[in-house]
């Protein structure tokens, strides 16, 4: 059976003890709805609760909750148990709880997520082998640093990482260590960008932590700093450190207005980037900016003009596809919004210093 996670917005006055009693009420009658309650998370401070339940469908969960205690969840999403454990550290009740009978769990599902992207600046044939070796060595060091700072590795790809932390301080301090490592050992043809965001596992999106992951991903495109924080992460870090302002070289916290712009920009870009007819004019119109204001807003945050940004965004996507080697060059050109394979190859060569065909050859064993 599928596994679901639901979200409950807790009313004032509801405590972890109340949630434990509701969970026990679910367990008593769950068999009637062919459900199996696995565990839950309760955050008294943020007034949120999340249940992890094996069930035939969402309706069965709603009926179970309504019959057992009347608290129907605001949102239910289907989840993968491996991902849940990677993000949150467990898929069943912790062994040591405050009350063995009620199994009271006052454990927040709120997490700080960090995305690291390793980006190859120039892909000349003669340096690709060195770059790939550097990335392999870098991955081992990153995993070690994350572990020492009580983080969890959620996902690894060819040149990216997704990590989960319960503490903003641990997330930021691990990012600083990774930055120091980069400054010491990484070839100048390789750069890294880090985005750190924070949030809950269930929102209006379809996947677990999707909102928070997307924000962290978006931040890796921000300029003027290698480690970019959302306003929430900045506030969390400062509250964990006696309200001392964060003032660390290489770290840039965005303010609320900047973060709002980044979200709007990338949400729109994600919806249109495969369309070869999209240009800067479409960005002006759909984001509600004049041509000059959009340019003035983008340059300090993203470091690129609208046209350069969309071209760079497409090339990043194309490079990912080339690394996966699941499509040919013509297919990748059209998939990533370029008007022709010839134009794609020209743009790729201008940015990376190598033709896509030669890059594919260099990746072959």
C-alpha positions as CSV (number, residue, x, y, z in Angstrom):
1,X,0.0,0.0,0.0
2,X,1.1,3.6,-0.5
3,X,2.4,5.7,2.3
4,X,1.0,9.2,3.0
5,X,2.0,12.2,5.1
6,X,-0.7,14.6,6.3
7,X,-0.5,18.1,7.7
8,X,-2.5,19.3,10.7
9,X,-2.6,23.0,11.6
10,X,-2.8,22.8,15.4
11,X,-5.3,25.1,17.2
12,X,-4.0,27.2,20.1
13,X,-3.8,25.2,23.3
14,X,-3.2,21.8,21.7
15,X,-0.1,20.1,23.2
16,X,2.1,17.2,22.3
17,X,0.1,15.2,24.9
18,X,-3.1,15.9,23.0
19,X,-1.6,14.8,19.7
20,X,-0.3,11.6,21.3
21,X,-3.8,10.9,22.6
22,X,-5.2,11.5,19.1
23,X,-2.6,9.2,17.6
24,X,-3.5,6.4,20.0
25,X,-7.2,6.9,19.1
26,X,-6.3,6.4,15.4
27,X,-4.4,3.2,16.2
28,X,-7.4,1.7,18.0
29,X,-9.6,1.8,14.9
30,X,-7.2,2.0,12.0
31,X,-7.9,-1.6,11.0
32,X,-11.5,-0.6,10.1
33,X,-10.1,1.7,7.3
34,X,-7.3,-0.7,6.3
35,X,-4.7,1.9,7.5
36,X,-1.6,1.6,9.6
37,X,-0.2,4.6,11.5
38,X,3.6,4.6,11.4
39,X,4.5,7.7,13.4
40,X,3.9,11.4,13.7
41,X,5.7,14.7,14.3
42,X,4.4,17.5,16.6
43,X,5.8,21.0,16.9
44,X,4.1,22.9,19.7
45,X,6.0,26.1,18.9
46,X,5.0,26.3,15.2
47,X,1.6,24.8,15.8
48,X,2.0,22.0,13.3
49,X,1.5,18.2,13.3
50,X,2.3,15.6,10.6
51,X,1.2,12.0,10.5
52,X,2.8,9.2,8.5
53,X,0.3,6.6,7.5
54,X,0.1,3.5,5.3
55,X,-3.3,3.6,3.6
56,X,-5.2,2.5,0.5
57,X,-6.0,6.2,-0.4
58,X,-6.3,9.7,1.0
59,X,-10.0,9.3,1.7
60,X,-9.4,6.4,4.1
61,X,-7.1,8.7,6.1
62,X,-9.7,11.5,6.3
63,X,-12.3,9.0,7.4
64,X,-10.0,7.5,10.0
65,X,-9.1,10.9,11.5
66,X,-12.7,12.1,11.5
67,X,-14.0,9.0,13.2
68,X,-11.3,8.7,15.8
69,X,-10.9,12.4,16.9
70,X,-12.5,14.7,14.4
71,X,-9.3,16.5,13.3
72,X,-9.3,16.2,9.6
73,X,-5.9,17.1,8.0
74,X,-5.5,20.3,5.9
75,X,-3.3,18.5,3.3
76,X,-2.3,14.9,2.4
77,X,0.5,13.9,0.0
78,X,1.8,10.5,-1.0
79,X,5.5,10.0,0.0
80,X,8.4,7.6,-0.4
81,X,9.4,6.1,2.9
82,X,13.1,6.2,2.0
83,X,12.9,10.0,1.3
84,X,11.0,10.6,4.5
85,X,13.7,8.8,6.5
86,X,16.4,10.7,4.6
87,X,14.8,14.1,5.4
88,X,13.4,13.5,8.9
89,X,15.6,10.7,10.3
90,X,12.8,8.1,11.0
91,X,9.7,6.4,9.7
92,X,8.5,5.0,13.0
93,X,8.2,6.2,16.6
94,X,11.4,7.0,18.4
95,X,12.4,4.4,21.0
96,X,12.8,6.8,23.9
97,X,9.7,9.0,24.5
98,X,8.4,11.0,27.4
99,X,5.5,8.6,28.1
100,X,5.6,4.9,27.2
101,X,1.8,4.5,27.3
102,X,0.9,7.5,25.2
103,X,4.2,7.7,23.4
104,X,4.3,11.5,23.5
105,X,6.5,12.8,20.7
106,X,7.3,16.5,20.7
107,X,9.5,16.4,17.6
108,X,9.4,19.0,14.9
109,X,9.3,18.0,11.2
110,X,10.6,21.5,10.3
111,X,14.0,21.2,8.6
112,X,16.8,23.3,7.2
113,X,17.7,22.1,3.7
114,X,21.0,22.8,1.9
115,X,21.6,22.3,-1.8
116,X,25.1,22.4,-3.2
117,X,25.8,22.7,-6.9
118,X,29.3,22.1,-8.3
119,X,29.5,24.0,-11.6
120,X,32.2,23.6,-14.2
121,X,33.2,27.0,-15.5
122,X,35.1,25.9,-18.6
123,X,34.9,22.4,-20.1
124,X,38.0,22.3,-22.3
125,X,38.8,18.7,-23.3
126,X,42.1,18.7,-21.6
127,X,40.8,19.6,-18.1
128,X,37.6,17.5,-18.0
129,X,39.3,14.5,-16.5
130,X,40.9,16.6,-13.8
131,X,37.6,18.3,-13.0
132,X,35.8,14.9,-12.7
133,X,38.5,13.6,-10.4
134,X,38.2,16.8,-8.3
135,X,34.4,16.3,-8.0
136,X,34.8,12.7,-6.9
137,X,37.2,13.7,-4.2
138,X,35.1,16.7,-3.1
139,X,32.0,14.4,-2.6
140,X,33.8,12.3,0.0
141,X,34.9,15.4,1.9
142,X,31.4,16.9,1.8
143,X,29.8,13.8,3.1
144,X,32.3,13.8,6.0
145,X,31.6,17.4,6.9
146,X,27.8,17.0,6.8
147,X,28.0,14.0,9.1
148,X,30.2,15.9,11.6
149,X,27.5,18.7,11.7
150,X,24.6,16.3,12.3
151,X,23.3,16.6,8.8
152,X,21.6,14.0,6.7
153,X,22.4,13.3,3.0
154,X,19.1,13.2,1.2
155,X,20.3,13.0,-2.4
156,X,23.5,12.9,-4.4
157,X,23.8,13.4,-8.2
158,X,26.7,13.9,-10.5
159,X,27.5,17.4,-9.4
160,X,24.9,18.3,-6.7
161,X,23.9,17.4,-3.1
162,X,20.7,17.8,-1.1
163,X,21.1,17.7,2.8
164,X,18.8,18.0,5.7
165,X,19.5,19.6,9.1
166,X,17.5,20.3,12.3
167,X,19.7,23.3,13.2
168,X,20.4,26.4,11.1
169,X,23.7,26.8,12.9
170,X,24.8,23.3,11.8
171,X,23.7,23.9,8.3
172,X,25.6,27.2,8.0
173,X,28.7,26.0,9.8
174,X,28.9,23.0,7.5
175,X,28.5,25.2,4.5
176,X,31.4,27.4,5.8
177,X,33.6,24.3,6.2
178,X,32.7,23.2,2.6
179,X,33.6,26.7,1.4
180,X,37.0,26.5,3.1
181,X,37.6,23.1,1.5
182,X,36.7,24.5,-1.9
183,X,39.1,27.5,-1.4
184,X,41.9,25.1,-0.5
185,X,41.7,22.2,-2.9
186,X,39.3,22.8,-5.8
187,X,40.6,23.7,-9.3
188,X,39.7,27.2,-10.5
189,X,37.7,25.8,-13.3
190,X,35.2,24.5,-10.8
191,X,32.9,26.7,-8.7
192,X,30.3,25.8,-6.1
193,X,27.1,27.5,-5.0
194,X,25.1,26.7,-1.8
195,X,21.5,27.6,-1.1
196,X,20.0,27.1,2.3
197,X,16.3,27.3,3.0
198,X,13.9,26.1,5.7
199,X,10.3,24.7,5.9
200,X,7.9,22.0,6.6
201,X,7.5,18.7,4.7
202,X,3.9,19.2,3.5
203,X,2.7,22.3,1.7
204,X,0.5,22.9,-1.4
205,X,3.1,21.2,-3.5
206,X,2.9,17.5,-4.5
207,X,6.2,16.2,-3.1
208,X,7.7,16.2,0.4
209,X,9.6,19.4,1.1
210,X,9.1,20.5,-2.5
211,X,8.8,24.2,-1.6
212,X,11.9,24.2,0.5
213,X,14.0,22.3,-1.9
214,X,13.0,24.6,-4.8
215,X,13.9,27.7,-2.8
216,X,17.3,26.2,-2.0
217,X,17.8,25.3,-5.6
218,X,16.8,28.8,-6.7
219,X,19.4,30.4,-4.3
220,X,22.2,28.6,-6.1
221,X,21.7,31.0,-9.0
222,X,22.1,34.1,-6.8
223,X,25.3,36.2,-7.1
224,X,27.4,38.1,-4.6
225,X,28.2,35.2,-2.3
226,X,28.8,31.5,-2.4
227,X,26.4,30.6,0.4
228,X,22.9,32.2,0.1
229,X,20.3,32.0,2.9
230,X,16.6,32.6,2.9
231,X,15.4,35.2,5.4
232,X,14.0,32.4,7.6
233,X,17.4,30.7,7.8
234,X,19.0,34.0,8.7
235,X,16.5,34.6,11.5
236,X,16.9,31.0,12.8
237,X,20.7,31.2,12.8
238,X,20.7,34.5,14.7
239,X,18.1,33.2,17.2
240,X,20.3,30.1,17.8
241,X,23.3,32.4,18.4
242,X,22.1,34.9,21.0
243,X,20.6,37.1,18.3
244,X,24.0,38.1,17.0
245,X,23.7,39.4,13.4
246,X,25.2,37.0,10.9
247,X,28.2,38.7,9.3
248,X,30.4,36.0,7.7
249,X,32.4,36.4,4.5
250,X,31.0,34.5,1.6
251,X,27.5,34.3,3.1
252,X,24.6,36.4,1.8
253,X,21.2,36.4,3.4
254,X,18.4,37.6,1.2
255,X,15.8,40.0,2.6
256,X,12.1,39.3,2.2
257,X,11.7,41.5,-1.0
258,X,14.7,39.8,-2.6
259,X,13.4,36.4,-1.7
260,X,10.0,37.1,-3.1
261,X,11.5,38.3,-6.4
262,X,13.7,35.2,-6.7
263,X,10.7,32.9,-6.1
264,X,8.5,34.8,-8.7
265,X,11.4,34.8,-11.2
266,X,12.2,31.1,-10.9
267,X,8.6,29.9,-10.6
268,X,7.9,31.6,-13.9
269,X,11.1,30.4,-15.5
270,X,10.4,26.8,-14.5
271,X,7.0,27.1,-16.3
272,X,8.4,28.4,-19.6
273,X,12.1,27.6,-20.1
274,X,11.5,24.7,-22.6
275,X,9.6,27.1,-24.9
276,X,12.1,28.5,-27.5
277,X,9.8,31.5,-28.2
278,X,10.1,32.9,-24.6
279,X,12.2,36.1,-24.4
280,X,13.0,38.9,-22.0
281,X,9.8,40.6,-23.1
282,X,7.7,37.7,-21.7
283,X,9.5,38.1,-18.4
284,X,8.7,41.8,-18.2
285,X,5.1,41.2,-18.9
286,X,4.5,38.2,-16.7
287,X,6.5,39.5,-13.7
288,X,4.9,42.9,-13.9
289,X,8.1,44.9,-14.5
290,X,9.2,47.4,-17.1
291,X,12.2,46.4,-19.1
292,X,14.5,48.7,-17.2
293,X,13.2,47.9,-13.8
294,X,13.5,44.1,-14.4
295,X,17.1,44.7,-15.4
296,X,17.8,46.8,-12.4
297,X,16.2,44.3,-10.1
298,X,17.9,41.2,-11.6
299,X,21.5,42.5,-11.8
300,X,22.2,42.9,-8.1
301,X,20.6,39.6,-7.2
302,X,21.2,37.2,-10.1
303,X,24.1,39.1,-11.7
304,X,22.7,38.6,-15.2
305,X,20.3,40.4,-17.6
306,X,17.0,38.6,-18.4
307,X,18.3,37.3,-21.8
308,X,21.6,36.1,-20.3
309,X,19.7,34.5,-17.4
310,X,17.3,32.4,-19.5
311,X,20.2,31.3,-21.8
312,X,22.3,30.3,-18.8
313,X,19.4,28.5,-17.2
314,X,18.8,26.4,-20.3
315,X,22.5,25.6,-20.7
316,X,22.6,24.4,-17.1
317,X,19.7,22.1,-17.8
318,X,21.4,20.9,-21.0
319,X,24.6,20.1,-19.2
320,X,22.7,18.0,-16.7
321,X,21.1,16.1,-19.6
322,X,24.5,15.6,-21.3
323,X,25.9,14.2,-18.1
324,X,23.1,11.7,-17.9
325,X,23.6,10.7,-21.5
326,X,20.0,9.7,-22.1
327,X,19.4,11.8,-25.1
328,X,21.3,12.9,-28.2
329,X,22.4,16.5,-28.9
330,X,19.5,17.4,-31.1
331,X,17.0,16.1,-28.6
332,X,18.6,18.0,-25.8
333,X,18.7,21.2,-27.8
334,X,14.9,21.1,-28.4
335,X,14.2,19.8,-24.9
336,X,16.0,22.8,-23.3
337,X,14.3,25.5,-25.4
338,X,16.9,26.2,-28.1
339,X,15.6,27.0,-31.5
340,X,18.0,24.6,-33.3
341,X,20.8,22.2,-32.5
342,X,23.3,24.5,-34.3
343,X,22.3,27.5,-32.1
344,X,22.5,25.3,-29.0
345,X,26.0,24.1,-29.9
346,X,27.1,27.7,-30.6
347,X,25.8,28.9,-27.2
348,X,27.3,25.9,-25.3
349,X,30.7,26.4,-26.9
350,X,30.6,30.2,-26.1
351,X,29.9,29.5,-22.4
352,X,31.9,26.3,-21.7
353,X,34.6,26.4,-24.3
354,X,33.8,23.1,-25.9
355,X,31.2,21.8,-28.4
356,X,28.5,19.5,-26.9
357,X,29.7,16.6,-29.2
358,X,33.2,16.9,-27.9
359,X,32.0,17.1,-24.3
360,X,30.0,13.8,-24.7
361,X,33.2,12.1,-26.1
362,X,35.2,13.3,-23.2
363,X,32.8,11.7,-20.8
364,X,33.1,8.3,-22.3
365,X,35.1,5.7,-20.4
